[in-house]
Each structure stands twice: as structure tokens, then as C-alpha cells.
Amino acid sequence: MARRSTAEGLRIGGAALVVVVGGVHIQQYLDFINDAPNIGALFLLNGIGTGVLCAMLGTRFRLLGALGGIGLSVGALGSVLLAGFLSSGLFGYREVALRGPIVVAVVAELLAIGVLGSYLLRARAGASTG
Amino acid sequence: MRSHVDRALVALGAALVAGSVAAVLFGASATVSSTAARPAATEGGDRIAIKGFAYRPVTLAVKVGTRVTWSNADAAEHTSTSDQSGGFDTGTIAIGQRKTVALTKAGTYAYHCAFHPFMHATIVVR
């Protein structure tokens, strides 16, 4: 019972973190990044993707949603690293300053990876013990 | 049997997707209005605005010795860097800040943003 409620907490927490990630990307898209070629479209896709994954976490495809949430967070983290440290940037876009929304998104992405990863591990352990 | 939590997650996800679609529609209308308000491609004066990952005006004509000022009205940092090596370079123009460069030689100077190379513009010094 306790294991199940913990898994539920991880699932809901993971979904909330995925929503935060998507919310920041949509806010940044609306604020200014929609004018940047390619990067703007990626931010928009992130927003749509997080919405789909959050919804999946509330259905019988929840494990797939958790896996997708981890993948999306890893991809977003990798992208911000490339934009920050690659001299050519990502699609010609360089992130020079550590702006507030970036910090919020990076923290949410790191937490989402941890929380959704824990959820998957618990779900797997629960399945193997019956 | 789906729980209230499951239904809430589905609704939240649907709201985020709907919000993203609305962002596309809102962004499209904002682009149209900003295009309409955009000044002519070539202008006089000595000021260049940086907004929406673009220099405005795209081409500026000035007299020799003019001090040209770039104002960064974007939410990202930019530079105004001459395409030719040894040309002018404002260095980083922080968000909300401005930088000024004196242009003392006649010529046509193409320049770009070192952080976002897809941003291009030209200054003609006569």
C-alpha cells in the first residue's frame, strides 16, 4: 500500500515537473524566442510534447509517458548545454547569460529525470514482486 | 476506473497542448503586427534597435564620423560585429543596454551578431 502511494506520488510529482518544463518553454517562446529560427520551433515542440506526456502519465500509457518525460528532459538539458558551451551554438543560437527561466527549467528537468526515473524503478519492482 | 488524479493529469496535459497551439496563433499575430510597424529597410539617423533577433533598420546610411548606437530591446544578449576582421565590434550588448561605435571611414559595413549569426545588417558610411 505504502509502495503504491509512493509510486503515485512520484508519478504525480514527475508530471508536475514535466508541466513546469513545458510551461517555461512556452513562456520563453511567447516572450521572445519565437523570432529565433529553428530554436523557436523546438521550444514550441517542447511545450506540446510535455502536454502530451503529462496526459499520458494520467492514462494506462503512464510508463511510456514517464520514459518520454525523461527523454524530453535529457534532450532539453543537452540542448541548453550545446547552446551555452558550443561556440557555434545550437542552430546558430548561443545562450550567453544564465537567465532566471533557464535556471528554473534546468532544475525542473533534473528533478523530472530523478523523479520519473524513480517512478519507473518502483513500477518495475512492483511488477516483478507481483 | 480512472481516478480524479488521472483525469486531472490528462486535463492538465491537454491544457498545455492547447496553450502551445494558442502560443502559435498569438505569436503569428504578433509577428504580423510587428512587421507592419517595422521601419523602412534603409534609414538615416544614428540609432539601431535590436529586437526580435533583428537589427532595425536593416540598412543604415550615415555620414563619416557618425557615432552609431545599438540599443538591445531583446530578452537575449547580442553583439554588433563587423563581418570583416579588424572592423568594429561592440562586444556584448546586455539586455536593455546600448553600445556606441564611431565610424570614421567611408564604406559599406556588413555586420552580424556573434552569438546569433543568423542576424545580419549593414551600415553605409558616406
Interface residues (C-beta under 8 A of the other chain):
Chain A: E8 I12 A15 V19 G22 G23 I26 Y29 L30 D31 F32 N34 D35 A36 P37 L44 G47 I48 T50 G51 V52 L53 C54 A55 M56 L57 G58 T59 S88 G89 G92 Y93 R94 E95 V96 A97 R99
Chain B: R2 V5 D6 R7 A8 L9 V10 L12 G13 A14 A15 L16 V17 A18 G19 S20 V21 A23 V24 F26 G27 A30 T31 G52 F53 A54 D74 A75 A76 E77 T92 A94 I95 F115 H116 P117 F118
